[in-house]
Amino acid sequence: MRNPHRGVLVPLAANCACLLFLLLASSVAALPAHAQADARAIANKAVVMEVVQQIINARQVDLADDLVAADMVQHLDRPTEGLEAYKAHYQKLFKRYRDYTLEVSHVAADGDIVVVHGRLYGITKGGNKINFNVADIYRMAGGKLAERWHVEQLINN
């Protein structure tokens, strides 16, 4: 038996799919400002997590060229400015500590501010262990790290 709707259903389904796509596309383009800020926060969190995983934990300091702003400011006990100072800071830590690792427990973002909380640990060349709870607050600019504030809390072993 021949289906009388055979030639009608496929074009109808294609038209419905096109209509659905157009509706979705127009709703994404009209996202409210808070949704756009949420998207920026998600992108900023991804950059910070890449910094943690690749630069800090995998010790690939040269990746900072793509992820850290040229005028990056670190608010440490001795504030430093610039990309080269940022890279030198981690190169110094990597020479001092083997197994220098940041285990992230929490990451949160609000627009251009990203907060990372976790545990930082390592072993000195002399065999002494470091073990800290840490919080890093990053300000992002143009998809790169622009500023960093670092707070440590010693964990007794």
C-alpha positions as CSV (number, residue, x, y, z in Angstrom):
1,M,0.0,0.0,0.0
2,R,1.3,3.4,-0.9
3,N,1.7,6.1,1.8
4,P,-0.1,9.2,0.7
5,H,1.9,11.4,3.1
6,R,5.3,10.2,2.1
7,G,6.3,13.2,0.0
8,V,4.9,15.7,2.6
9,L,6.4,14.6,5.9
10,V,10.1,15.0,5.0
11,P,9.8,18.6,3.9
12,L,7.5,19.3,6.8
13,A,10.1,17.9,9.2
14,A,12.9,19.9,7.6
15,N,10.8,23.1,7.9
16,C,10.1,22.4,11.6
17,A,13.8,21.9,12.2
18,C,14.6,25.1,10.4
19,L,12.0,26.9,12.4
20,L,13.3,25.5,15.7
21,F,16.9,26.5,14.8
22,L,15.7,30.1,14.0
23,L,13.9,30.3,17.3
24,L,16.8,29.1,19.2
25,A,19.3,31.3,17.4
26,S,17.2,34.4,18.0
27,S,16.8,33.6,21.7
28,V,20.6,33.1,22.1
29,A,21.3,36.4,20.4
30,A,18.9,38.1,22.7
31,L,20.4,36.7,25.9
32,P,20.1,39.1,28.8
33,A,23.2,40.8,30.2
34,H,23.4,38.5,33.2
35,A,23.5,35.5,30.8
36,Q,26.3,37.1,28.9
37,A,28.2,37.7,32.1
38,D,27.6,34.1,33.1
39,A,29.1,33.0,29.8
40,R,32.1,35.3,30.4
41,A,32.5,33.8,33.9
42,I,32.5,30.3,32.5
43,A,35.2,31.2,30.0
44,N,37.3,32.9,32.7
45,K,37.0,29.8,34.9
46,A,38.2,27.6,32.1
47,V,41.3,29.9,31.6
48,V,42.2,29.8,35.3
49,M,41.8,26.0,35.5
50,E,44.0,25.7,32.4
51,V,46.6,27.8,34.3
52,V,46.4,25.5,37.3
53,Q,46.6,22.3,35.3
54,Q,49.2,23.3,32.7
55,I,51.4,26.0,34.2
56,I,51.3,25.1,37.9
57,N,50.7,21.3,38.0
58,A,52.3,20.4,34.7
59,R,55.1,23.0,35.1
60,Q,54.7,24.3,31.6
61,V,55.6,27.9,32.4
62,D,56.0,28.9,28.7
63,L,52.2,28.5,28.3
64,A,51.9,31.7,30.4
65,D,52.6,33.7,27.2
66,D,49.1,32.7,26.0
67,L,47.2,32.8,29.3
68,V,48.7,35.7,31.3
69,A,48.6,39.4,30.5
70,A,51.9,41.2,29.8
71,D,51.2,43.6,32.6
72,M,50.0,40.9,35.1
73,V,50.3,42.0,38.8
74,Q,50.7,39.5,41.6
75,H,49.8,40.7,45.1
76,L,52.1,38.5,47.1
77,D,54.3,39.4,50.1
78,R,56.5,41.2,47.5
79,P,54.2,42.3,44.7
80,T,55.5,41.6,41.2
81,E,54.5,43.0,37.9
82,G,54.6,41.6,34.4
83,L,54.5,38.4,32.6
84,E,58.2,37.6,33.0
85,A,58.0,38.2,36.8
86,Y,55.0,35.8,36.9
87,K,57.0,33.1,35.0
88,A,60.1,33.7,37.2
89,H,57.9,33.3,40.3
90,Y,56.8,29.8,39.3
91,Q,60.2,28.7,37.9
92,K,61.7,29.6,41.4
93,L,59.0,27.5,43.2
94,F,59.5,24.6,40.8
95,K,63.3,24.6,41.5
96,R,62.7,24.8,45.3
97,Y,59.9,22.1,45.5
98,R,59.4,18.8,43.8
99,D,55.9,17.6,43.4
100,Y,54.6,21.2,43.7
101,T,50.9,20.7,43.2
102,L,47.7,22.6,43.6
103,E,44.6,20.4,44.2
104,V,41.6,22.5,43.5
105,S,38.6,22.0,45.8
106,H,36.4,24.9,44.6
107,V,36.4,27.3,41.8
108,A,33.9,30.2,41.5
109,A,33.5,33.1,39.1
110,D,31.6,36.3,38.9
111,G,32.3,38.1,35.6
112,D,36.0,38.9,35.5
113,I,36.8,37.6,39.0
114,V,37.7,34.0,39.6
115,V,38.4,32.4,43.0
116,V,40.2,29.1,43.4
117,H,40.4,27.3,46.8
118,G,42.4,24.2,47.3
119,R,45.4,22.5,48.8
120,L,49.0,23.3,47.8
121,Y,51.7,20.8,48.6
122,G,55.2,19.8,47.7
123,I,58.5,18.5,49.0
124,T,61.7,20.6,49.2
125,K,65.0,19.1,47.9
126,G,65.9,18.6,51.6
127,G,62.8,16.4,52.1
128,N,60.7,18.9,54.0
129,K,57.0,19.0,53.1
130,I,54.8,22.0,52.5
131,N,51.1,21.7,53.0
132,F,48.8,24.7,52.8
133,N,45.1,25.5,52.2
134,V,45.2,28.3,49.6
135,A,42.8,30.8,48.1
136,D,43.8,32.6,44.9
137,I,41.7,35.4,43.5
138,Y,42.2,36.3,39.9
139,R,41.0,39.3,37.9
140,M,40.7,38.6,34.3
141,A,41.1,41.0,31.4
142,G,40.7,40.1,27.7
143,G,40.6,36.4,28.6
144,K,43.9,36.4,30.4
145,L,45.1,36.6,34.0
146,A,45.6,40.3,34.9
147,E,45.9,40.2,38.7
148,R,46.3,37.6,41.4
149,W,45.9,37.8,45.2
150,H,47.2,34.8,47.1
151,V,46.3,33.7,50.7
152,E,47.8,30.7,52.5
153,Q,46.9,28.8,55.6
154,L,49.4,26.3,56.9
155,I,48.1,22.8,57.5
156,N,49.9,21.0,60.3
157,N,51.2,17.6,59.2
